[in-house]
Amino acid sequence: MSLSRFALGAALLAAPALVAQQLPKAETLLDKFVQATGGQAAYAQQHTTLVKGSMEIGGMGLKGTLTVYRAEPNLSYTEIDIPGLGKMKEGFDGKVAWAFNAMQGPQIKTGDEKATTAREARFHSENWKEDYRQVQTLGLETVEGKPCYK
């Protein structure tokens, strides 16, 4: 093996380690996000949210509306209405996670599905340390022409 091939191989093997050393810690990125979006004090002033929007399922020609209600500490109700398919609803009242749609009917969520719904219903999600035991920055990607951490 030539010296240049060896050097190239060594550089390629070392590159991921060098990039990983240069990446900011995930904890730092998440804390900066909270600060950039108003900080803990601003989040603490919010007690309810209402989000309304429209959506489109590309390629299928389906359009609909989305409404999400959330309240402290962990109450949520989501409704998606797509003409022709009907309304899809789901919610969490702090204890019971449920869903309803025309194809499956009513359902009480259990296990991992309930745990996911409960975590998503927690109103103050800026307290990310309560949801995740470990976070890490995996790399840098380009999204819509801008560098973003993964």
C-alpha positions in Angstrom: 0.0 0.0 0.0 1.4 3.4 -0.9 1.9 6.0 1.7 -0.7 8.3 0.1 -3.4 5.7 0.2 -2.5 5.0 3.9 -2.7 8.7 4.7 -6.0 9.0 2.8 -7.5 6.0 4.7 -6.3 7.4 8.0 -7.8 10.8 7.2 -11.2 9.3 6.3 -11.2 7.2 9.5 -10.4 10.2 11.6 -12.9 12.5 9.9 -16.0 11.4 11.8 -14.1 11.8 15.1 -13.0 15.3 14.2 -16.5 16.3 13.1 -18.1 14.8 16.3 -15.7 16.9 18.4 -16.7 20.1 16.6 -20.5 19.5 17.0 -22.2 21.3 19.8 -23.7 19.2 22.6 -27.4 18.4 22.1 -28.1 19.8 25.5 -26.7 23.2 24.5 -28.7 23.2 21.2 -32.0 22.4 23.1 -31.3 25.0 25.8 -30.5 27.6 23.1 -33.8 26.8 21.3 -35.8 27.4 24.5 -34.0 30.7 25.0 -34.5 31.8 21.3 -38.2 31.1 21.6 -38.7 33.2 24.7 -37.1 31.4 27.6 -38.6 29.5 30.5 -40.3 32.6 31.9 -42.2 33.2 28.7 -43.2 29.5 28.5 -44.4 29.6 32.1 -46.9 32.3 31.2 -48.7 30.1 28.7 -51.4 27.8 30.1 -53.4 26.9 27.0 -52.9 26.8 23.2 -55.1 26.6 20.2 -53.6 25.8 16.8 -55.7 25.8 13.6 -54.4 25.0 10.2 -55.1 23.4 6.8 -53.4 20.4 5.3 -53.1 18.6 2.0 -52.1 15.0 1.3 -50.1 15.4 -1.8 -50.8 13.1 -4.8 -54.2 12.1 -3.4 -55.9 15.4 -3.8 -57.2 15.4 -0.2 -57.4 18.6 1.7 -58.6 19.1 5.3 -58.3 21.1 8.5 -56.5 20.5 11.7 -57.4 21.9 15.1 -55.3 21.2 18.3 -56.3 22.3 21.8 -53.9 21.9 24.7 -54.0 22.9 28.3 -51.8 22.5 31.4 -50.7 20.2 32.7 -51.3 17.5 30.1 -54.6 17.8 28.4 -55.0 17.6 24.6 -57.6 17.2 21.9 -56.8 17.0 18.2 -59.3 16.9 15.4 -58.5 16.4 11.7 -61.4 16.8 9.3 -60.9 15.6 5.7 -64.0 15.8 3.6 -64.7 12.3 2.1 -62.8 10.6 4.9 -64.5 12.2 7.9 -63.2 13.4 11.2 -60.3 11.8 13.1 -60.1 12.7 16.7 -57.7 11.9 19.6 -57.2 13.2 23.1 -55.7 12.7 26.5 -57.3 13.8 29.7 -54.3 13.2 32.0 -55.1 9.6 32.5 -56.9 8.1 29.4 -55.5 8.3 25.9 -58.1 7.7 23.2 -58.7 8.0 19.4 -61.7 7.9 17.1 -61.9 7.6 13.3 -64.5 6.3 10.9 -62.3 3.4 9.8 -61.4 2.0 13.2 -64.1 3.4 15.5 -63.3 4.4 19.1 -60.2 3.1 20.7 -58.5 3.4 24.1 -54.8 3.6 23.7 -52.5 1.4 25.9 -48.9 0.6 26.3 -46.4 2.5 24.2 -49.1 4.2 22.2 -50.6 5.6 25.5 -47.1 6.6 26.7 -46.4 8.5 23.5 -49.8 10.3 23.6 -49.2 11.2 27.2 -45.7 12.6 26.5 -47.0 14.6 23.5 -49.9 16.0 25.7 -47.5 17.4 28.3 -48.0 21.1 28.0 -44.6 22.4 28.9 -42.5 20.4 26.5 -39.7 23.0 26.7 -38.7 21.0 29.8 -37.1 18.5 27.5 -35.0 16.9 30.3 -38.2 15.4 31.7 -38.9 13.5 28.5 -35.4 12.3 27.5 -32.7 10.5 29.5 -30.1 11.2 26.9 -29.8 13.4 23.8 -26.9 13.7 21.3 -26.0 15.7 18.3 -25.4 13.2 15.4 -24.3 15.5 12.6 -24.9 18.4 10.4 -27.4 18.3 7.5 -28.6 20.7 4.9 -32.3 21.4 5.0 -33.8 23.7 2.4 -30.3 25.1 1.8 -29.5 25.8 5.4 -27.2 23.9 7.8 -29.1 22.1 10.6 -28.0 19.9 13.4 -29.3 16.4 13.6 
